[in-house]
Amino acid sequence: MAQLVCAAVEVRAAHPDATRSGRLLTGHLTPAERRVLKLLPTSTYPQIAATLFISYGTVKTHLRSVYHKLGAATRSEAIERAVDLRLL
């Protein structure tokens, strides 16, 4: 999975005009939301919680906010939007 994310980031960097979405974030991500987002492509919710020493519920709360701010409904959409916006 990490290799896939790295490959997507490289492709997006090489072809910045190829991004499909011109939308901006609906709000700024907090530092806590950014930390959780960075782990999203390669970790499960319980792994994120353990890595960051926060509860599973806190992970869900942060990701719900991240999904909303990115305009994403699914994990893959959130990752794609984050790559488009150069957050990953």
Residue frames as qw, qx, qy, qz and C-alpha x, y, z in Angstrom:
[[0.000, 0.886, 0.463, 0.000, 0.00, 0.00, 0.00],
 [0.311, -0.782, 0.097, 0.531, 2.80, 2.46, 0.86],
 [0.391, -0.119, 0.598, 0.690, 4.41, 1.85, -2.55],
 [0.188, 0.634, 0.674, 0.329, 1.08, 2.58, -4.23],
 [0.144, -0.932, -0.248, 0.222, 0.73, 5.88, -2.37],
 [0.395, -0.570, 0.342, 0.634, 4.32, 6.83, -3.20],
 [0.360, 0.187, 0.688, 0.602, 3.72, 6.04, -6.87],
 [0.078, 0.815, 0.556, 0.144, 0.54, 8.15, -6.88],
 [0.264, -0.867, -0.025, 0.423, 2.37, 11.06, -5.29],
 [0.411, -0.316, 0.518, 0.681, 5.15, 10.83, -7.90],
 [0.273, 0.460, 0.700, 0.474, 2.65, 10.73, -10.77],
 [0.053, -0.911, -0.406, 0.042, 0.73, 13.71, -9.39],
 [0.352, -0.739, 0.162, 0.551, 3.95, 15.67, -8.89],
 [0.395, -0.094, 0.624, 0.668, 5.07, 14.93, -12.44],
 [0.001, -0.423, -0.642, -0.639, 1.70, 15.94, -13.91],
 [0.004, -0.271, -0.521, 0.809, 0.24, 18.71, -11.73],
 [0.390, 0.147, -0.200, -0.887, -2.30, 19.72, -14.40],
 [0.424, -0.070, -0.849, -0.306, -3.74, 16.21, -14.42],
 [0.048, 0.177, 0.774, -0.606, -5.50, 16.62, -11.09],
 [0.074, -0.497, -0.764, -0.404, -9.22, 16.31, -11.51],
 [0.288, -0.801, -0.514, 0.106, -10.34, 18.53, -8.69],
 [0.266, 0.511, -0.070, 0.814, -9.89, 22.25, -8.56],
 [0.532, -0.753, -0.280, -0.267, -11.76, 22.44, -5.25],
 [0.125, 0.547, -0.557, 0.612, -10.07, 23.86, -2.21],
 [0.293, -0.192, -0.839, 0.416, -10.31, 22.64, 1.34],
 [0.307, -0.738, -0.443, -0.406, -13.51, 23.66, 3.10],
 [0.487, -0.857, 0.114, -0.125, -11.42, 24.38, 6.21],
 [0.244, 0.676, -0.666, 0.202, -7.85, 24.18, 7.39],
 [0.860, -0.164, -0.480, 0.061, -6.72, 20.87, 8.83],
 [0.500, -0.814, 0.252, -0.154, -5.59, 21.02, 12.44],
 [0.095, 0.613, -0.782, 0.056, -2.16, 19.61, 13.36],
 [0.538, -0.104, 0.786, -0.285, -3.89, 16.59, 14.92],
 [0.784, 0.487, 0.248, -0.294, -5.92, 15.98, 11.75],
 [0.458, 0.739, -0.481, -0.117, -2.75, 16.21, 9.65],
 [0.202, -0.451, 0.858, -0.141, -0.99, 13.62, 11.84],
 [0.678, 0.167, 0.658, -0.282, -3.92, 11.21, 11.44],
 [0.683, 0.673, -0.015, -0.284, -4.15, 11.90, 7.69],
 [0.173, 0.700, -0.684, -0.107, -0.44, 11.12, 7.18],
 [0.293, -0.223, 0.920, -0.132, -1.02, 7.61, 8.56],
 [0.717, 0.309, 0.281, -0.558, -4.28, 6.95, 6.69],
 [0.666, 0.503, -0.441, -0.330, -2.76, 5.41, 3.52],
 [0.477, 0.361, -0.792, 0.124, -0.73, 2.79, 5.35],
 [0.015, 0.070, -0.825, 0.560, -2.49, 2.11, 8.66],
 [0.335, -0.538, -0.740, -0.225, -5.79, 0.86, 10.04],
 [0.330, -0.777, -0.054, -0.533, -7.72, 2.94, 12.54],
 [0.822, -0.563, -0.036, 0.073, -6.46, 0.85, 15.50],
 [0.769, 0.076, 0.000, 0.635, -2.88, 1.16, 14.20],
 [0.144, 0.663, 0.041, 0.733, -3.25, 4.93, 13.89],
 [0.576, -0.753, -0.063, -0.312, -4.60, 5.11, 17.44],
 [0.885, -0.356, -0.010, 0.301, -1.71, 3.04, 18.79],
 [0.628, 0.321, 0.035, 0.708, 0.93, 4.98, 16.84],
 [0.025, 0.615, 0.011, 0.788, -0.35, 8.36, 17.99],
 [0.237, -0.143, -0.752, 0.598, -1.29, 7.22, 21.52],
 [0.407, 0.001, 0.082, -0.910, -4.90, 8.32, 21.11],
 [0.551, 0.159, 0.743, -0.346, -8.17, 6.44, 21.33],
 [0.278, 0.271, 0.817, 0.425, -9.93, 4.72, 18.46],
 [0.095, 0.823, 0.548, -0.116, -12.81, 7.16, 18.91],
 [0.133, -0.793, 0.129, 0.580, -10.45, 10.12, 18.59],
 [0.274, -0.151, 0.718, 0.621, -9.11, 8.71, 15.33],
 [0.190, 0.555, 0.777, 0.228, -12.66, 8.39, 14.01],
 [0.023, -0.884, -0.310, 0.348, -13.49, 11.95, 15.09],
 [0.193, -0.619, 0.377, 0.662, -10.40, 13.40, 13.41],
 [0.236, 0.025, 0.802, 0.549, -10.99, 11.43, 10.21],
 [0.176, 0.722, 0.669, -0.023, -14.66, 12.40, 10.07],
 [0.033, -0.882, -0.039, 0.467, -13.51, 16.03, 10.16],
 [0.253, -0.414, 0.620, 0.617, -10.75, 15.38, 7.60],
 [0.293, 0.346, 0.827, 0.332, -13.18, 13.67, 5.22],
 [0.119, 0.859, 0.465, -0.180, -15.59, 16.60, 5.55],
 [0.120, -0.817, 0.189, 0.531, -12.88, 19.22, 4.95],
 [0.233, -0.280, 0.742, 0.563, -11.54, 17.31, 1.95],
 [0.634, 0.311, -0.097, -0.701, -15.02, 16.75, 0.53],
 [0.331, 0.244, -0.897, -0.161, -14.47, 12.99, 0.57],
 [0.812, -0.235, -0.004, -0.535, -16.89, 10.21, 1.38],
 [0.991, -0.060, -0.099, 0.069, -14.45, 7.28, 1.43],
 [0.661, -0.572, 0.289, 0.389, -10.93, 6.53, 2.54],
 [0.638, 0.173, 0.454, 0.598, -9.68, 6.30, -1.05],
 [0.182, 0.854, 0.296, 0.388, -11.31, 9.62, -1.96],
 [0.412, -0.904, 0.056, 0.098, -9.71, 11.27, 1.08],
 [0.690, -0.330, 0.389, 0.513, -6.28, 9.93, 0.13],
 [0.510, 0.478, 0.452, 0.555, -6.73, 11.03, -3.49],
 [0.025, -0.951, -0.190, -0.242, -7.83, 14.54, -2.45],
 [0.560, -0.767, 0.175, 0.260, -4.94, 14.79, 0.02],
 [0.668, -0.040, 0.437, 0.601, -2.50, 13.83, -2.74],
 [0.320, 0.727, 0.399, 0.458, -4.12, 16.35, -5.11],
 [0.200, -0.959, -0.053, -0.193, -3.72, 19.06, -2.46],
 [0.529, 0.503, -0.507, 0.458, -0.16, 17.94, -1.69],
 [0.572, -0.627, 0.289, -0.442, -1.03, 17.07, 1.88],
 [0.906, -0.206, 0.365, 0.064, 0.44, 13.59, 1.37]]
